[in-house]
Amino acid sequence: MGKKDKNRRGVVYSTDPNFNYSYNDDSEAEAIEPEQQQLRIFLDRKRRKGKEVTLITGFQGPDEDLKELGKFLKTKCGVGGSVKDGEIIIQGNHRDRVLALLIEKGYKKSKKSGG
């Protein structure tokens, strides 16, 4: 017996023959204007063997917009990185540069957080 729908969360079995499971798809999140986004920029080295990465969290909106923003930041900083679990990871310590780029792009409420 294979797993047909991995997105079904919380429902295992129903005895109701007319039961129709419906769920909200997280990928269809509404886009929020950049001025209203509250992004946080961290310097992180946990689980990375001591290597520093710039971590941007707090983005609300579709995954496509997050990936587009991540690609923009990686290109402007000239480094690698990735977009995972609603976070943008930029290799190296680029907090000041990323903050300036985000403010320039319209994310006025962005802040540096942490040490």
RODO-2510 file (C-alpha; in nm, 4 decimals, decimal comma):
residues 115
     n   res          X          Y          Z
     1     m     0,0000     0,0000     0,0000
     2     g     0,1580     0,3280    -0,1122
     3     k     0,1262     0,6732     0,0289
     4     k    -0,1117     0,8585    -0,2002
     5     d    -0,1301     1,2043    -0,0445
     6     k     0,1537     1,3122     0,1840
     7     n    -0,0061     1,6531     0,2413
     8     r    -0,2871     1,5117     0,4525
     9     r    -0,2027     1,6087     0,8063
    10     g    -0,3935     1,4936     1,1092
    11     v    -0,6468     1,2658     0,9363
    12     v    -0,5732     0,8950     0,9525
    13     y    -0,9099     0,7313     0,8957
    14     s    -1,2778     0,8258     0,8822
    15     t    -1,5794     0,5960     0,9055
    16     d    -1,8047     0,8513     0,7358
    17     p    -1,8623     0,7382     0,3721
    18     n    -1,9331     1,0993     0,2660
    19     f    -1,6179     1,2418     0,4251
    20     n    -1,4122     1,4596     0,1946
    21     y    -1,0797     1,5795     0,3296
    22     s    -0,9869     1,9360     0,2453
    23     y    -0,6751     2,1181     0,3496
    24     n    -0,5168     2,4550     0,2943
    25     d    -0,2135     2,4471     0,0724
    26     d     0,0693     2,6501     0,2317
    27     s     0,2287     2,7277    -0,1055
    28     e    -0,0582     2,9635    -0,1957
    29     a     0,0328     3,2207     0,0663
    30     e    -0,0693     3,5742    -0,0146
    31     a     0,2008     3,8165    -0,1144
    32     i     0,2625     4,0881     0,1435
    33     e     0,4041     4,4225     0,0369
    34     p     0,7798     4,4620     0,1032
    35     e     0,7146     4,7666     0,3247
    36     q     0,5147     4,5478     0,5650
    37     q     0,7645     4,2589     0,5843
    38     q     0,9681     4,2381     0,9039
    39     l     1,2835     4,0526     0,8030
    40     r     1,5566     3,9650     1,0537
    41     i     1,9197     3,9213     0,9532
    42     f     2,1304     3,6895     1,1716
    43     l     2,4885     3,5698     1,1679
    44     d     2,4778     3,1956     1,2266
    45     r     2,7375     2,9221     1,2570
    46     k     2,5447     2,6452     1,4295
    47     r     2,5532     2,3056     1,2552
    48     r     2,7930     2,4493     0,9958
    49     k     3,1329     2,3397     1,1311
    50     g     3,2225     2,6938     1,2394
    51     k     3,1552     2,8534     0,9000
    52     e     2,9601     3,1790     0,9136
    53     v     2,6410     3,2302     0,7170
    54     t     2,4020     3,5219     0,6947
    55     l     2,0498     3,4019     0,7718
    56     i     1,7412     3,6014     0,6685
    57     t     1,4161     3,4989     0,8401
    58     g     1,0612     3,6306     0,8751
    59     f     0,9578     3,6358     0,5087
    60     q     0,5839     3,5951     0,4532
    61     g     0,4534     3,5149     0,1093
    62     p     0,4797     3,2637    -0,1734
    63     d     0,7857     3,0420    -0,2051
    64     e     0,8530     3,1765    -0,5538
    65     d     0,8959     3,5308    -0,4174
    66     l     1,1290     3,4012    -0,1453
    67     k     1,3417     3,2172    -0,4012
    68     e     1,3525     3,5265    -0,6205
    69     l     1,4688     3,7421    -0,3265
    70     g     1,7291     3,4804    -0,2331
    71     k     1,8650     3,4725    -0,5873
    72     f     1,8817     3,8537    -0,5933
    73     l     2,0771     3,8676    -0,2658
    74     k     2,3172     3,5896    -0,3649
    75     t     2,3871     3,7596    -0,6979
    76     k     2,4473     4,1030    -0,5439
    77     c     2,6744     3,9626    -0,2703
    78     g     2,8608     3,7416    -0,5177
    79     v     2,8393     3,4306    -0,3012
    80     g     2,6500     3,1041    -0,2803
    81     g     2,3639     3,0109    -0,0570
    82     s     2,0215     2,8517    -0,0547
    83     v     1,6570     2,8988     0,0325
    84     k     1,5235     2,6397     0,2789
    85     d     1,2328     2,6222     0,5226
    86     g     1,1284     2,9834     0,4679
    87     e     1,4809     3,1146     0,5315
    88     i     1,7472     3,2569     0,3006
    89     i     2,1013     3,1392     0,3703
    90     i     2,3900     3,3464     0,2305
    91     q     2,7429     3,2086     0,2711
    92     g     2,9703     3,4337     0,4752
    93     n     2,9193     3,7412     0,6924
    94     h     2,7269     3,9835     0,4681
    95     r     2,4826     4,1334     0,7192
    96     d     2,5571     4,4976     0,6413
    97     r     2,5447     4,4457     0,2639
    98     v     2,2229     4,2395     0,2846
    99     l     2,0568     4,5003     0,5079
   100     a     2,1443     4,7772     0,2615
   101     l     2,0149     4,5707    -0,0324
   102     l     1,6879     4,4868     0,1452
   103     i     1,6224     4,8500     0,2370
   104     e     1,7014     4,9535    -0,1209
   105     k     1,4572     4,6895    -0,2495
   106     g     1,1770     4,8250    -0,0268
   107     y     1,1991     4,6075     0,2872
   108     k     1,2150     4,9087     0,5210
   109     k     1,1434     4,7168     0,8450
   110     s     1,4444     4,4854     0,8077
   111     k     1,6827     4,4684     1,1042
   112     k     2,0038     4,3022     1,2074
   113     s     1,9477     4,0676     1,5006
   114     g     2,1772     3,8737     1,7298
   115     g     2,5384     3,9449     1,8149
***
